């Protein structure tokens, strides 16, 4: 059985549609109307050959036994290759049988019906998305009124009420997110905008001196510490270029490049004992997107001064292990099957938690989802960070159970870009941070107490 549709390459090889007898040079300069796959060919004003002549030439062409069937209408050309299903074949090809024609008509009808169903499904999906978007915008507008008129003016008395905590969980309106974060993080370090300018000036002077130094060895000879070397322009510049690269606003030439560079440089001068650590740029970038420059620095310095962040950014390995041990207690409590799977594959929390904690999930999750995680973090403290980690593991539990060590580690280091906020926060909400009637702080303090006691015993032994 011949195929109903003929590709362009087949037409050329058989010379079925481009074939024409020898003609004079004058006649060759004009092309007669032919059989075209995509569209109708308009006739010329003075064609050299009429349709009857062309039809006769086709019938006397290379085919020794031309079929008697003729095309119904030579002037009509199908608008697409699918339309060929409903057309008779040219007369120099075998004709379709009635059974084949019926089958082609049925296939064509099924294709059209399938296309209509897909279009209908896509239209319904877009309608649902628009409806959900309008609902979210309306909720944000209503929430913003409550935050501005009731909560923020009475922050200290209302921040821990059930109503405010429920609103907080739903997400802080973007327009006031920076203000809420600043109030929640606080300013225990008593940093002022003037102090920021002082350390920024020192950073600029240091960058200038580093640029004039020919090598790191010369810096070492001058007594420059490791923390000072890590505050060099090159290291910070390298990390900035990798911060939210898809946004193109923090890279060189972007509107926030210099701002991010200034905040990070000032911090390395403010805390030379910590210096610059890879991952800080993501935290500073999120704050810059929501706060003015000086306010972003104040929030940044106070945020990194929290016990959990300080343990990680100072790379206190022993203390980090205590956080991991506390995390595993709740991991086993909430997701025992996945916990055992990770144990069997020797996949420990340091393979995925370090990157999540270093960047507060701003690198691993979509930015809007990460900002909602920050909302909860500012409300609940470090517990929210580890609870979010368990929420991610719960969300992708079925996928992770099918993976080995390497694929699990790779998956958790690069989470899907379309991680859904609603599904993730539903998993976070279903994660219980209670083990044997002990909450996160109690479990963490138990491990830290054991760690401190062990150190004191070791010192006494010495």
Rosetta blueprint (number, residue, H / E / L):
1 X L
2 X L
3 X L
4 X L
5 X L
6 X L
7 X L
8 X H
9 X H
10 X H
11 X H
12 X H
13 X H
14 X H
15 X L
16 X L
17 X L
18 X L
19 X L
20 X L
21 X L
22 X L
23 X L
24 X L
25 X H
26 X H
27 X H
28 X H
29 X L
30 X L
31 X L
32 X L
33 X L
34 X L
35 X L
36 X L
37 X L
38 X L
39 X L
40 X L
41 X L
42 X L
43 X L
44 X L
45 X L
46 X L
47 X L
48 X L
49 X L
50 X L
51 X H
52 X H
53 X H
54 X H
55 X H
56 X H
57 X H
58 X H
59 X H
60 X L
61 X L
62 X L
63 X L
64 X L
65 X L
66 X L
67 X L
68 X L
69 X L
70 X L
71 X L
72 X L
73 X L
74 X L
75 X L
76 X L
77 X L
78 X L
79 X L
80 X L
81 X H
82 X H
83 X H
84 X H
85 X H
86 X H
87 X L
88 X L
89 X L
90 X L
91 X L
92 X L
93 X L
94 X L
95 X L
96 X L
97 X L
98 X H
99 X H
100 X H
101 X H
102 X H
103 X H
104 X H
105 X H
106 X H
107 X H
108 X H
109 X H
110 X H
111 X H
112 X H
113 X H
114 X H
115 X H
116 X H
117 X H
118 X H
119 X H
120 X H
121 X H
122 X H
123 X H
124 X H
125 X H
126 X H
127 X H
128 X H
129 X H
130 X H
131 X H
132 X H
133 X H
134 X H
135 X H
136 X H
137 X H
138 X H
139 X H
140 X H
141 X H
142 X H
143 X H
144 X H
145 X H
146 X H
147 X H
148 X H
149 X H
150 X H
151 X H
152 X H
153 X H
154 X H
155 X H
156 X H
157 X H
158 X H
159 X L
160 X L
161 X L
162 X H
163 X H
164 X H
165 X H
166 X H
167 X H
168 X H
169 X H
170 X H
171 X L
172 X L
173 X L
174 X H
175 X H
176 X H
177 X H
178 X H
179 X H
180 X H
181 X H
182 X H
183 X H
184 X H
185 X H
186 X L
187 X L
188 X L
189 X L
190 X L
191 X L
192 X L
193 X H
194 X H
195 X H
196 X H
197 X H
198 X H
199 X H
200 X H
201 X H
202 X H
203 X H
204 X H
205 X H
206 X H
207 X H
208 X H
209 X H
210 X H
211 X H
212 X H
213 X L
214 X L
215 X L
216 X H
217 X H
218 X H
219 X H
220 X H
221 X H
222 X L
223 X L
224 X L
225 X L
226 X H
227 X H
228 X H
229 X H
230 X H
231 X L
232 X L
233 X H
234 X H
235 X H
236 X H
237 X H
238 X H
239 X H
240 X H
241 X L
242 X L
243 X L
244 X L
245 X L
246 X L
247 X L
248 X L
249 X L
250 X L
251 X L
252 X L
253 X L
254 X L
255 X L
256 X L
257 X H
258 X H
259 X H
260 X H
261 X H
262 X H
263 X H
264 X H
265 X H
266 X H
267 X H
268 X H
269 X H
270 X H
271 X L
272 X L
273 X L
274 X L
275 X L
276 X L
277 X L
278 X L
279 X L
280 X H
281 X H
282 X H
283 X H
284 X H
285 X H
286 X H
287 X H
288 X H
289 X H
290 X H
291 X L
292 X L
293 X H
294 X H
295 X H
296 X H
297 X H
298 X H
299 X H
300 X H
301 X H
302 X H
303 X H
304 X H
305 X L
306 X L
307 X H
308 X H
309 X H
310 X H
311 X H
312 X H
313 X H
314 X L
315 X L
316 X L
317 X H
318 X H
319 X H
320 X H
321 X H
322 X H
323 X H
324 X H
325 X H
326 X H
327 X H
328 X H
329 X H
330 X H
331 X H
332 X H
333 X H
334 X H
335 X L
336 X H
337 X H
338 X H
339 X H
340 X H
341 X H
342 X H
343 X H
344 X H
345 X L
346 X L
347 X L
348 X L
349 X H
350 X H
351 X H
352 X L
353 X H
354 X H
355 X H
356 X H
357 X H
358 X H
359 X H
360 X L
361 X L
362 X L
363 X L
364 X L
365 X L
366 X L
367 X H
368 X H
369 X H
370 X H
371 X H
372 X H
373 X H
374 X H
375 X H
376 X H
377 X H
378 X H
379 X H
380 X H
381 X L
382 X H
383 X H
384 X H
385 X H
386 X H
387 X H
388 X H
389 X H
390 X H
391 X H
392 X H
393 X H
394 X H
395 X H
396 X L
397 X H
398 X H
399 X H
400 X H
401 X L
402 X L
403 X L
404 X L
405 X H
406 X H
407 X H
408 X H
409 X H
410 X H
411 X H
412 X H
413 X H
414 X L
415 X L
416 X L
417 X L
418 X L
419 X L
420 X L
421 X H
422 X H
423 X H
424 X H
425 X H
426 X H
427 X H
428 X H
429 X H
430 X L
431 X L
432 X L
433 X L
434 X E
435 X E
436 X L
437 X L
438 X E
439 X E
440 X H
441 X H
442 X H
443 X H
444 X H
445 X H
446 X H
447 X H
448 X H
449 X H
450 X H
451 X H
452 X H
453 X H
454 X H
455 X H
456 X H
457 X H
458 X H
459 X H
460 X H
461 X H
462 X L
